[in-house]
């Protein structure tokens, strides 16, 4: 089957020993990070460096002139060599492009997006007959439906935006080994998605339709704003589809798994959900995400020699050209900056979290995430007798970096 018409959101995962080794790697990672934080906060593997303490991770993220993003080569494949700000090292151009998109991705949209998210999640839970897969049936469906509608990018004819976006996300962020099979799919999907969005631009130029990000871009284009050329609009919308909706189905089910592991905490979160205390509910979900975040860390490349942790006993000089992994999963467990990190505390200060990065390349969609992630689980958490399904499907399974399945029952 062509990647363009596939309905399998995730590619087949490893089997046998490779699958076991992958599970063990993820299971042992917190202990590995704890050892590094204690004994070797900046460790070198060939020309690669891993930094694990809170202060050092923040320093990498905050020092953008020295630690640049590594996303451009794969982005060029996805975008057809058109620039997208995620891959930009030019600070002025980056700010110009992000400022342009902030005119159309607005803070006053957040209450509407939050309400849509909760309503759609409620409809899905109500129709589930007391049994639901948190990953695909709930979170992935809510995310792609809500964000696709907001951006103005519907499913492509004959294709599935969930599949296309997730495949391109995997290529952009998780394909460390340059998998030829995945690259073959990307070479089909990327030009097809570019064409699909360009066709939507042409269609909406004739019939603007509803108020969404695409219609706002076209209104500014029509008004003569030179920033909003077709290439910029298409590439920005495509970048949001690739970088946005694939992420909540990875991390929100992981948060649900963490709540299920803590019956007392789960009961508290359910009481908060039933009381419609959304701010407190966000605290429970974001704290659960801290115990199993989106990824171990984010990669950067050193653009110049830099001494990390200068003035400390573990200071290390990282040479230009070296790859650096800023392990924010480890940083959020660092007792030097995070009080009692092994304790589940839904009232932590925002500074304890690095879920969306930090600094210049902090996640563009962080405000949407802040407004919506907890509401994807709220209708489920309101249900009585919420529990794991029996057997293996009642425990979170993963396919590489992706949450794959977690079935719960209720009622």
N, C-alpha and C positions, 0 to 999 in steps of 0.2 A: 504494500500500500504506500502511496506517495505521502510524504510528510505533510503535504498541503491538505489532504483529506483525512488524515488520521484523527481518531477521537481518543487516542491514548495520550493523556497529558504528560505522563512521565515515560521515559524510555525504559526498557527492561533493565532491572538492576542486576548486580552481580549475584552469583549463586555459589553454594558450597563454601569452600575454605575462604574464598575472597570475600564473600558476604560476612562470614564470621569475623574475619580480620578487620573488616570495616566497622562492624558493631563494637568490637573490642577497642578499636582506636578511639571512637567517640566516647565510649564508657570510661576509658582511662585518661582522657584529655584533662579533666579537672585536676586529677592528682598530679599529672605531668606539669601543668601550669603552676600548681602549688609549690612543687619542687623548684621550678625555675624562679619563681618570685623569691624564694628563700635563698637559693644558692647561686643562681646564674641569671640575673634579671635580663641581661642582653646576651643571647647565645648566638653563635655563628655556626652555620652549616654551609660550608663552601663560600659562595658569594651571597648567601642569604642570611639575614639576621632576623631573629624573633625577639620582640620586646614584650614583657609580661606585666610590669608594674604600672600602676595607675598613672603616676606622674610621667613616666617615659612614653606611654601610649598617648597621653594628652599632648606631650611635646611633639611627637611625630605628626599628629593631626594638626597642631597649631602652627607648625613651621612649614607652611606651604611653599615658600621659595626654595626650600631645600628638599623636601619630601614630596615629589610629584606623583600624580596618579598614573596608573599603568594601563588604563583602559583603551587608549586610542587605537591600537592595532586591530582589536576585535570590533571596536565601534566602527572603524572604517569599512569593515566587511558588511556589517549590519546596515549602515547608513549609506552605502554606496559612495564612500569617500566624502560625504558631506559632514562638516564639523558639528558636533553636539557638545554642549558645555561640560558634560560629565568627563570628557576626555581632555579638556583644555588645560594647558599649563599657563597660558597667557591670562593673567589675573584680570586685566582690563576688559578683554573680550568676554571672559567668563562672567564678570559682573554685568556687562552690557546685556548678554543674552539671558541671564537669570532675572535681571530687572525687567526685561521685556516680557518674560513669561509670568512674572508676578503681577503684571497688569491684567492678566486674563485668568490666573489661578489665584483667586482672591480670598482674603480672610473672611469676608462676609458670606462666603459660600459654605463655611464649615457647619453651621447649624442645620442647613438643609441636607448636607451630606450625612451628617450624624443621624438625622431623622430617617433618611432613606435606608441607611445601613441597618438600623434597628428594625425598621418595618419589614425589609426584605428577609432578614434573619428570622424574624418572627413568623413570617409566612412559611418559610422552609421548615422550621421546627414544627409548626402546627400541622403541616402536611406529612410529617415523617412517621406517624403512627407509633411514636414512642421508641424509635430506633433510628440512629442517624450516624453517618460517617462525618466526623468533624472536619476532615481535611477537604474532601472533594465536594460532597453534597452541601456542606454549609459554607465554610470559609472561602473556598475557591469560587464557588458560584456567586456569593455575595460580592466578593471583591471585583471580579471581572465585570459583573453586571453593573455595579455602582460606578466604578471608574470608567468603564467603556462609555456609559451613558453620559457621564460628566465631561469627559474629554471630547465626545462627539465621534467616537470610533466604534461602529457596530461590528458584529461578526462579519468576516469576509464571505462573499458568496461561495458556498460549498466548503468552507473551512471553519475552523474553530479558533477564536482568538485566544482561548485558554491554552491550546496546544501551541500555537504560533508564538505567543508571548513567552511561555515557559521554556520552549526550546531555545529561543534567542537569549533568554536570561541565562540558561545553563551555559551556552557558548560564551557569553560575555563574562560571567562571574565565576563559573565553576569548572570550566574546561582547562585545567592546568596542563593536561597531557596532549592537547591538540588532537582530539579524537577525530579520525577521518570520517567515521560514520556520522557523527554529529555535524561535522563541517559540511558534508554532503546535504544534510537536511537544511542547514542554515542557508546554503547556496540556492535552495528552492524557496524557503520561506521568506528570507529577507527581501528579495526583489518583489515578491508577491505582496508583502505587507506594504512596501513603499508604494506600489501601484494602487493598492486598495485605498490607502490614505489619500493619495493624489486624486483618485477618482471621487472620493468623498469631498475633497476641496472643490473640485469642479462642480459637483452636484449641489453643494451647499452655497456656492457662489450664485447659482441661479435661484435656489430656494433655501434661504438662510435657516428656516425651521426654528427649533427651540433655542433657548439661551444655554450655550455650553461653551467650552474652551475654544473649540473650532470656530463657532460663529463669532465669538469675540475677536479672535485673530483676524478673521475675514473682514469684520467691521473696521478694524484699525487699518488693515491693508487698503480697503476702499477709501478710507479717509486720508490716505496718502502717507501713512507712516512707513518709511522705508525699511524698518526693522522686520516687517512681517511679509517677506517674500514667500513664495510657495515653498522653496527649499527649506527655509527656516521653520515654517509652520509644520511641514511634513516631518522633518527630522525631529522637532521637539515633541510632537505627538507620538511619534514612533519611540523615541527615547523614554517617554513616560510609560508607554505600554510595556516596553521591555523591562524597565527598572522598577515599575510600581506594583501592579497587581500580582505578579508571581511571588512577591515576598510574604504577604500575610498568610497564604496557605502553608508556608514553611514554618513561621514562628508562632502564629496564634494557636494551632493545634499543640505545639510543644508547650505553650503556656497551660493549655487545658490538661495535658498530661501531668504537669507539675502540680496543678491543683488536685487532680485525682490521687496523687501520691500522698496528699496531706488532708485526710478527712476533716480535721478540725478547720483548717484553712478553707477548704471547699465549702463547708457549711457557712462560714463567715461570708465568703464571696456570694453565696446564694442569698443570704439574708440581705446583703447590700443591694444585689440585683433586684430583689423583690421590693425593696424600699425605694427603688428608682434613684439611688444615690450614685449617679454616674461618675462623679469625681472620685469617690472612694473605690468604685469598681475599677476604674482605670488604675488605681494604685495596686490592686490585687493582680491585675493582668500584667502590668509592666514589671512588677516584682517577680511574678512567675516567669516572665521572659528572661529575667536576669539569670535564672538558674539553667536555662537552655536557650541562649540567644540565637539570632539569625545565623551567625557564622562565628568561627573562632576569632577571626580578626579581619582586617582590611589590608590589602597590599599597597605598598608605596615603593618608589624608586628614589634613591639618593641622587640628587642633581649636583651635589657638591660634597666635599668631605665635611663631616659634621660629628662633633663629639656629643653623644647622647648621654644625658645624666651628668653633665659637667659639674664637678665639685662633689660628686658622691663617690663612694668606694667602688661602685660598679661602672663608672664612666667608661664608655667605649666609643672609639672613633670609627665611624662607618664611612667607608670610602665612596666616592662618586661612582655611580653605576651599580651599586649593590642593591639588591631587593630587600625590603623590610616588611615584615608582617607585624602590624600593630595589633596585638591580641586583646581586643576590648573585652572579650569574654573573660579573660584572666583579670583585666583591670577592674572589672566590676566585682571581683572577689578578693581584691587586695585589702587586707585589714589595715594597711597604713592610711588609707583614705576612706574606706567603706566600713562603718561600724558593724561589728558582729556579722560578717558577710555570709556566714552559713545559716543565719537565722532569717526566716521568712518574715519580712517587715513591710507591710503595704503602705506605711507612712514615711518611707524614705524621702530625703530631699532629691530633687531632680538631678543634682550634681552627681549623685551616685550612679547614674545611668549613662551609658554610651550606646544605646540601641541604634541611634541614627547617625553615628559618627560624631565628628566635632570639627570646628574650624571651617575653612573656606568650602570644602566639599561635603559639608554636612548634608544629609539627605534632603533634597528639595521638597519631598512630600511629607516631611516630618509632622507638619501641622495637621495634615489630613489623617495621618496615622494616629496622632494624639487624640483627634476627635472621633475616630471610628473603630479602632482595633478592639477595644473592650466591648463595644456594642455588637460586634459580631458574635460574641458569646453570651451576651446578656439574656436574650430570650431562652437560650438553652439552660442557663444557670437558674432561671426562674422556675424550672420544672421540678416537680416532686420526685423523690426517690431516684435522683440522678446517679448513675453508676456506670462502671465499665460493662461492656458486653462480655459474655462468657468467652473464654478461650483466648487465642492469640490476637484476634482482631480487636479485643478490648484493651490492648496495650499498643502504644504508639509504635509504628514501624516506620523505618526511614529507607529511602532509596538515595544513597549518597548524601548530598546536602539537603535533600528534599524530604519533608514529612510525607508519608505515603498513605497511611490509613490509621484511624483511631475511631472505633465504633463505641458509642455509648447508648444506653437505654434509659428510659425514665417512665414514670407513671405507674 
